[in-house]
Amino acid sequence: MCRWIAYKGDPIPLEHFVTRPRHSLVSQSISARESAASTNGDGFGLGWYAEYGDPGLYREVRPAWSDENLHYLCRHLRSHLFFAHVRAATGTAVTRQNCHPFACGRWLFMHNGFVGSWQRLRRKVEALISDELYASRQGTTDSEAVFLAILSRGLVGKTINNADPVGATKSILNELKNLSDGEPVRFAAALSDGSDLYAFRYSVNDQANSLYYRETPSGVVVVSEPLDGEHGDWIAVPHNSVVIAKRYRPVLVVPLSVSGRTIRAA
């Protein structure tokens, strides 16, 4: 399984979480502690917001630990909201188009998990993507397809105040649940419009992938596993929940109610 971090708060250099901590994301790419795949070397990516409405994006197929550019970028890039992801592929090719995060318009998305029997279900999931957005599909992963399907549920063309990212995500998770037919679905994902941050922990017919968050006066960071290797200062996100971090508001963790068959909790 992949590892990722998402940050929202005061502008900081990306190295603060991606490369500098004892158990940084780069360290997790070599030796993850709470993942079925201890090594996440099938590419990596950064996504960040600055003065433009749409996010910046840097993705590479090399392992994060072997790319010297990553260290330079993380030292000099500053952002109030950024994503970083190291990939362990689950059946699709190691290409730049398949590396996370994925961007479309002002939206940014990354995912740790999978849709079981993806090759069998791929056509049905891709059918959930609107014609307007299907041309944005660049890779072959289940993650990108799910992202574009979520955006297709009323997020494109809406102002930030009128969009409902949680409702759109719940709608697609319900579709995946109904399509799964007993196959596992794991969804530990982050979604942002450049202003607010949403992080989801959900699964069907399987255990949910790990997810934690920590809030300080300067911001909130959501991670696949603690960056210091310790759990004392981190709060585990409950199964079937969403972390909501909106501008000028305290962080909320609310149940993610998805209709359909009963979910087996972790």
Secondary structure, 3 states (H helix, E strand, C coil): CCEEEEEEEEEEECHHHHCCCCCCHHHHHHCCCCCCCCCCCCCEEEEECCCCCCCEEEEECCCHHHCHHHHHHHHHCEEEEEEEEECCCCCCCCCHHHCCCEEECCEEEEEEEEECCHHHHHHHHHCCCCHHHHCCCCCCCHHHHHHHHHHCCCCCCCCCCCCCHHHHHHHHHHHHHHHHCCCCEEEEEEEECCCCEEEEEEEECCCCCCCEEEEECCEEEEECCCCCCCCCCCEECCCCEEEEECCCCCCEEEECCCCCCCCCCC
